[in-house]
Amino acid sequence: MRSFNLKNQAETVLTNNIINLVSAIHEYKGKQTLYIEANHDVLTSLLNIAKIQSTESSNKIEGIKTTDERIQALINEKAKPKNRNEEEIAGYRDVLELIHENYENMDITPNVILQMHKYLYKYSSKSIGGKFKDSENIIEETDENGNKKVRFKPLSAFETPQAMEELCSSYNSEIRTNEIDPLFLIPIFILDFLSIHPFNDGNGRMSRLLTLLLLYKSGYIVGKYISIEKIVENTKESYYDTLQESSIKWQDNKNNYEFFVEYYLGIILSAYKDFSNRVEYISNKKMTIKERTETIIRNHLGKISKKEIINMCPDVSVGSIERVLNELLKENKILKVTGGRYTKYIYNNK
């Protein structure tokens, strides 16, 4: 029988790489109050951008999509869901808002997790919202020839309620004793949650919402201003690979959490770095819009879209960004890369 002892599990991931990641995140956490005080209006813009990106990306990972226009309308509550995908997107929006506004009062218990799941499906005609699974949900993968094979077998429906109770109890016990840094515990909790796979549907999205809740309650609020879900979407292959690696022999209490913990902490650190960069660009009033835009493109690894640049400069109008991009193109300081849905830009190092 699978057991849950997050203290013992955390002690297995104290590698140099993981300890260094935790230390780096601590440094950024120490600065987050200064970031938040930098410019209230601009941070409100970052918050709105993060809400859209988080809702869009977390659902897109699961194949739930709609247009950019509809996403914005749904997030801003200027439209009602028109189909099943939009119902689930609107539900995610509401749970995200619930966490943003009430995380301090949301305990890590099965009942709160069930309530979150109920909110996730509040617009859906499905009757699964707020209920643990009532049937087995084997996780399969399909190869290029259409052949299916079992990738992971979660706990049974019968075992799920007790497992969720034990997981939450173990996590809360370690948080109360304050002997182990929450950053070691949170990725382990998330992997165990995904391995239990407690719901008939919505497990992936719930894991990302729970990530935010756990981070917020431990004082790490970067996910409010930078979309952690977007970073996960951009590294989706690594997400699934490390999840699979760390799930091997999970049912026998012999799995290795190291792969997933290192990936997850890397995601959190990436969010903090992004937050720091955006606040720095915004706060540096001495730089012109053109200088800021050029610096963003020059420092960006790989291609960057106009939309990404706009998101990094929420205090600058779209028209100003477009004008500056045209000027930089004419001066041959940047290059336009076409192809795909969006035009992207790279810095011309010649």
C-alpha positions as semicolon CSV with decimal commas, in nm:
position;residue;x (nm);y (nm);z (nm)
1;M;0,000;0,000;0,000
2;R;0,131;0,344;-0,092
3;S;0,219;0,555;0,214
4;F;0,276;0,931;0,245
5;N;0,559;1,073;0,452
6;L;0,670;1,401;0,297
7;K;0,950;1,448;0,550
8;N;1,119;1,123;0,446
9;Q;1,055;1,197;0,080
10;A;1,202;1,549;0,108
11;E;1,519;1,410;0,262
12;T;1,580;1,208;-0,056
13;V;1,606;1,517;-0,279
14;L;1,874;1,716;-0,097
15;T;2,111;1,723;-0,394
16;N;2,347;2,012;-0,465
17;N;2,145;2,122;-0,769
18;I;1,817;2,127;-0,579
19;I;1,966;2,302;-0,274
20;N;2,116;2,568;-0,505
21;L;1,777;2,620;-0,672
22;V;1,610;2,666;-0,333
23;S;1,877;2,915;-0,226
24;A;1,835;3,115;-0,548
25;I;1,456;3,127;-0,504
26;H;1,505;3,248;-0,146
27;E;1,714;3,540;-0,273
28;Y;1,440;3,648;-0,510
29;K;1,171;3,601;-0,245
30;G;1,366;3,843;-0,026
31;K;1,332;4,107;-0,297
32;Q;0,968;4,045;-0,391
33;T;0,832;4,310;-0,152
34;L;1,051;4,570;-0,322
35;Y;0,926;4,450;-0,662
36;I;0,565;4,477;-0,552
37;E;0,617;4,828;-0,417
38;A;0,790;4,939;-0,739
39;N;0,482;5,055;-0,925
40;H;0,130;4,958;-0,822
41;D;-0,036;5,046;-1,153
42;V;0,215;4,853;-1,359
43;L;0,189;4,549;-1,133
44;T;-0,187;4,557;-1,182
45;S;-0,117;4,527;-1,554
46;L;0,121;4,236;-1,490
47;L;-0,148;4,070;-1,278
48;N;-0,403;4,097;-1,558
49;I;-0,157;3,959;-1,814
50;A;-0,069;3,668;-1,582
51;K;-0,437;3,582;-1,533
52;I;-0,489;3,554;-1,907
53;Q;-0,168;3,360;-1,969
54;S;-0,225;3,124;-1,676
55;T;-0,581;3,042;-1,775
56;E;-0,493;3,004;-2,142
57;S;-0,176;2,798;-2,093
58;S;-0,300;2,562;-1,822
59;N;-0,602;2,470;-2,033
60;K;-0,401;2,454;-2,357
61;I;-0,171;2,191;-2,203
62;E;-0,480;1,970;-2,177
63;G;-0,599;2,052;-2,532
64;I;-0,866;2,299;-2,416
65;K;-0,852;2,603;-2,643
66;T;-1,036;2,901;-2,781
67;T;-0,933;3,220;-2,966
68;D;-0,723;3,499;-2,811
69;E;-1,021;3,732;-2,834
70;R;-1,251;3,490;-2,654
71;I;-0,991;3,420;-2,383
72;Q;-0,964;3,791;-2,305
73;A;-1,342;3,834;-2,307
74;L;-1,390;3,536;-2,074
75;I;-1,116;3,643;-1,832
76;N;-1,256;3,996;-1,817
77;E;-1,607;3,848;-1,772
78;K;-1,735;4,030;-2,079
79;A;-1,865;3,710;-2,238
80;K;-2,036;3,389;-2,134
81;P;-1,898;3,045;-2,227
82;K;-2,026;2,925;-2,565
83;N;-1,905;2,565;-2,563
84;R;-1,746;2,295;-2,346
85;N;-1,393;2,432;-2,384
86;E;-1,501;2,780;-2,281
87;E;-1,696;2,641;-1,985
88;E;-1,380;2,482;-1,851
89;I;-1,174;2,795;-1,923
90;A;-1,424;3,008;-1,730
91;G;-1,412;2,761;-1,442
92;Y;-1,033;2,784;-1,428
93;R;-1,060;3,163;-1,425
94;D;-1,288;3,147;-1,120
95;V;-1,064;2,910;-0,922
96;L;-0,763;3,127;-1,005
97;E;-0,947;3,434;-0,877
98;L;-1,053;3,244;-0,566
99;I;-0,689;3,161;-0,488
100;H;-0,572;3,517;-0,554
101;E;-0,831;3,664;-0,319
102;N;-0,872;3,399;-0,048
103;Y;-0,560;3,181;-0,030
104;E;-0,494;3,272;0,334
105;N;-0,828;3,115;0,431
106;M;-0,792;2,805;0,212
107;D;-0,652;2,515;0,412
108;I;-0,479;2,224;0,240
109;T;-0,748;1,964;0,300
110;P;-0,942;1,722;0,079
111;N;-1,257;1,930;0,131
112;V;-1,093;2,250;0,002
113;I;-0,946;2,061;-0,294
114;L;-1,292;1,919;-0,372
115;Q;-1,439;2,270;-0,355
116;M;-1,175;2,396;-0,597
117;H;-1,261;2,112;-0,836
118;K;-1,630;2,194;-0,804
119;Y;-1,554;2,554;-0,906
120;L;-1,350;2,426;-1,200
121;Y;-1,662;2,259;-1,341
122;K;-1,923;2,510;-1,221
123;Y;-2,022;2,603;-1,580
124;S;-2,007;2,247;-1,711
125;S;-2,298;2,011;-1,764
126;K;-2,074;1,730;-1,639
127;S;-2,164;1,601;-1,293
128;I;-1,805;1,527;-1,192
129;G;-1,720;1,859;-1,027
130;G;-1,632;1,837;-0,659
131;K;-1,623;1,456;-0,651
132;F;-1,335;1,214;-0,635
133;K;-1,317;0,965;-0,920
134;D;-1,567;0,680;-0,924
135;S;-1,382;0,464;-1,177
136;E;-1,026;0,371;-1,264
137;N;-0,834;0,622;-1,477
138;I;-0,529;0,450;-1,622
139;I;-0,292;0,694;-1,793
140;E;-0,211;0,575;-2,144
141;E;0,010;0,702;-2,422
142;T;-0,032;0,644;-2,793
143;D;0,267;0,591;-3,022
144;E;0,299;0,715;-3,382
145;N;0,137;0,391;-3,508
146;G;-0,170;0,440;-3,291
147;N;-0,076;0,168;-3,043
148;K;-0,165;0,239;-2,682
149;K;0,029;0,138;-2,374
150;V;-0,018;0,205;-2,005
151;R;0,218;0,480;-1,892
152;F;0,104;0,491;-1,530
153;K;-0,162;0,327;-1,317
154;P;-0,286;0,562;-1,042
155;L;-0,449;0,453;-0,720
156;S;-0,795;0,299;-0,744
157;A;-1,111;0,498;-0,682
158;F;-1,155;0,307;-0,355
159;E;-0,808;0,408;-0,230
160;T;-0,831;0,772;-0,337
161;P;-1,018;0,942;-0,046
162;Q;-0,786;0,793;0,217
163;A;-0,476;0,871;0,009
164;M;-0,580;1,236;-0,028
165;E;-0,644;1,258;0,345
166;E;-0,299;1,114;0,424
167;L;-0,122;1,334;0,167
168;C;-0,277;1,654;0,303
169;S;-0,218;1,545;0,664
170;S;0,150;1,471;0,600
171;Y;0,201;1,804;0,419
172;N;0,028;2,006;0,693
173;S;0,223;1,826;0,964
174;E;0,556;1,922;0,805
175;I;0,444;2,282;0,748
176;R;0,346;2,312;1,115
177;T;0,678;2,179;1,244
178;N;0,861;2,418;1,010
179;E;1,164;2,188;0,995
180;I;1,167;2,144;0,617
181;D;1,158;2,427;0,365
182;P;0,820;2,430;0,184
183;L;1,004;2,448;-0,149
184;F;1,112;2,086;-0,098
185;L;0,762;1,979;0,002
186;I;0,551;2,151;-0,265
187;P;0,681;1,965;-0,575
188;I;0,658;1,635;-0,384
189;F;0,297;1,712;-0,290
190;I;0,217;1,792;-0,654
191;L;0,377;1,473;-0,786
192;D;0,191;1,264;-0,529
193;F;-0,135;1,441;-0,618
194;L;-0,082;1,367;-0,988
195;S;0,012;1,008;-0,911
196;I;-0,305;0,955;-0,706
197;H;-0,496;1,116;-0,997
198;P;-0,796;1,174;-0,770
199;F;-1,047;1,302;-1,025
200;N;-1,213;1,162;-1,335
201;D;-1,100;1,475;-1,519
202;G;-0,912;1,797;-1,447
203;N;-0,615;1,652;-1,256
204;G;-0,348;1,842;-1,454
205;R;-0,520;2,178;-1,419
206;M;-0,591;2,116;-1,051
207;S;-0,222;2,039;-0,994
208;R;-0,125;2,378;-1,135
209;L;-0,389;2,560;-0,931
210;L;-0,271;2,376;-0,619
211;T;0,086;2,479;-0,701
212;L;-0,017;2,844;-0,681
213;L;-0,213;2,790;-0,361
214;L;0,077;2,610;-0,189
215;L;0,327;2,874;-0,302
216;Y;0,106;3,164;-0,193
217;K;0,047;3,013;0,150
218;S;0,424;2,980;0,195
219;G;0,487;3,342;0,094
220;Y;0,594;3,286;-0,268
221;I;0,353;3,504;-0,465
222;V;0,542;3,534;-0,794
223;G;0,270;3,331;-0,969
224;K;0,032;3,622;-0,920
225;Y;0,235;3,842;-1,156
226;I;0,414;3,591;-1,378
227;S;0,232;3,293;-1,526
228;I;0,391;2,975;-1,395
229;E;0,147;2,782;-1,614
230;K;0,288;2,958;-1,921
231;I;0,641;2,848;-1,832
232;V;0,516;2,491;-1,785
233;E;0,347;2,503;-2,125
234;N;0,670;2,627;-2,286
235;T;0,860;2,334;-2,128
236;K;0,584;2,077;-2,163
237;E;0,809;1,795;-2,284
238;S;1,039;1,831;-1,981
239;Y;0,732;1,847;-1,756
240;Y;0,598;1,515;-1,882
241;D;0,942;1,350;-1,898
242;T;1,035;1,437;-1,538
243;L;0,687;1,348;-1,417
244;Q;0,720;1,006;-1,573
245;E;1,076;0,952;-1,444
246;S;0,977;1,043;-1,089
247;S;0,663;0,826;-1,101
248;I;0,842;0,496;-1,168
249;K;0,773;0,255;-0,877
250;W;0,562;0,523;-0,705
251;Q;0,304;0,265;-0,592
252;D;0,583;0,074;-0,413
253;N;0,725;0,382;-0,237
254;K;1,046;0,341;-0,436
255;N;1,021;0,631;-0,682
256;N;1,285;0,902;-0,722
257;Y;1,138;1,252;-0,672
258;E;1,461;1,425;-0,770
259;F;1,381;1,466;-1,142
260;F;1,044;1,634;-1,088
261;V;1,152;1,845;-0,790
262;E;1,449;1,986;-0,982
263;Y;1,228;2,065;-1,283
264;Y;0,956;2,228;-1,069
265;L;1,196;2,443;-0,872
266;G;1,354;2,549;-1,201
267;I;1,011;2,667;-1,316
268;I;0,961;2,873;-0,999
269;L;1,309;3,027;-1,028
270;S;1,243;3,111;-1,394
271;A;0,923;3,292;-1,291
272;Y;1,112;3,497;-1,032
273;K;1,382;3,589;-1,283
274;D;1,114;3,698;-1,529
275;F;0,943;3,902;-1,257
276;S;1,271;4,069;-1,167
277;N;1,349;4,154;-1,529
278;R;1,005;4,300;-1,594
279;V;1,010;4,518;-1,283
280;E;1,362;4,631;-1,375
281;Y;1,255;4,731;-1,725
282;I;0,948;4,907;-1,593
283;S;1,127;5,085;-1,308
284;N;1,415;5,210;-1,519
285;K;1,262;5,541;-1,619
286;K;1,593;5,664;-1,759
287;M;1,562;5,426;-2,054
288;T;1,351;5,531;-2,350
289;I;1,087;5,298;-2,490
290;K;1,321;5,227;-2,778
291;E;1,611;5,142;-2,546
292;R;1,390;4,917;-2,336
293;T;1,258;4,732;-2,640
294;E;1,605;4,687;-2,787
295;T;1,738;4,561;-2,451
296;I;1,454;4,311;-2,418
297;I;1,519;4,166;-2,764
298;R;1,896;4,162;-2,716
299;N;1,873;3,982;-2,381
300;H;1,606;3,735;-2,490
301;L;1,725;3,383;-2,564
302;G;1,593;3,298;-2,911
303;K;1,304;3,456;-3,097
304;I;1,053;3,687;-2,929
305;S;0,709;3,796;-3,048
306;K;0,554;4,141;-3,036
307;K;0,299;4,005;-2,789
308;E;0,578;3,894;-2,552
309;I;0,744;4,236;-2,575
310;I;0,413;4,408;-2,500
311;N;0,365;4,183;-2,197
312;M;0,707;4,285;-2,066
313;C;0,620;4,654;-2,105
314;P;0,263;4,681;-1,973
315;D;0,310;5,055;-1,916
316;V;0,376;5,116;-2,289
317;S;0,106;5,138;-2,556
318;V;0,089;4,882;-2,836
319;G;0,127;5,160;-3,091
320;S;0,452;5,279;-2,934
321;I;0,595;4,925;-2,936
322;E;0,503;4,881;-3,302
323;R;0,664;5,214;-3,394
324;V;0,985;5,126;-3,210
325;L;1,003;4,782;-3,373
326;N;0,978;4,941;-3,717
327;E;1,256;5,186;-3,628
328;L;1,483;4,906;-3,502
329;L;1,417;4,708;-3,819
330;K;1,506;5,004;-4,039
331;E;1,827;5,056;-3,841
332;N;1,908;4,685;-3,889
333;K;1,942;4,638;-3,512
334;I;1,686;4,358;-3,510
335;L;1,572;4,102;-3,766
336;K;1,221;3,986;-3,843
337;V;1,163;3,610;-3,846
338;T;0,844;3,508;-4,024
339;G;0,666;3,176;-4,014
340;G;0,402;3,029;-3,790
341;R;0,115;3,223;-3,644
342;Y;0,313;3,522;-3,521
343;T;0,602;3,724;-3,658
344;K;0,899;3,714;-3,422
345;Y;1,217;3,913;-3,380
346;I;1,580;3,841;-3,297
347;Y;1,866;4,075;-3,222
348;N;2,112;4,136;-3,507
349;N;2,452;4,064;-3,353
350;K;2,644;4,146;-3,674
